[in-house]
Amino acid sequence: MQYIDDAVAIGLVIGLTQMMKGYISDKYTPLISLFFGIVGGITISGLSVEGAVKGVVFGLTASGLYDHSKIVKKTK
């Protein structure tokens, strides 16, 4: 079950970041993704170092997926 929670959290971070795109500049998108990831990690794992690290991984994963999808769209 743990992996399903993590996958759902990453999906939520991506979705929330996409929703914020209309309100912020694209250069701040990775920071917003990282913020939502940390909040999600702490929500899932509790207020601990593990939760914060897990949140950083969520945010960076979501940010990387977002950046790579932009690269794929540019090449087509």
ABEGO torsion letter per residue (X at the ends): XAAAAAAAAAAAAAAAAAAAAAABBAAAAAAAAAAAAAAAAAAAAEBBAAAAAAAAAAAAAAAAAAAAAAAAAAAX
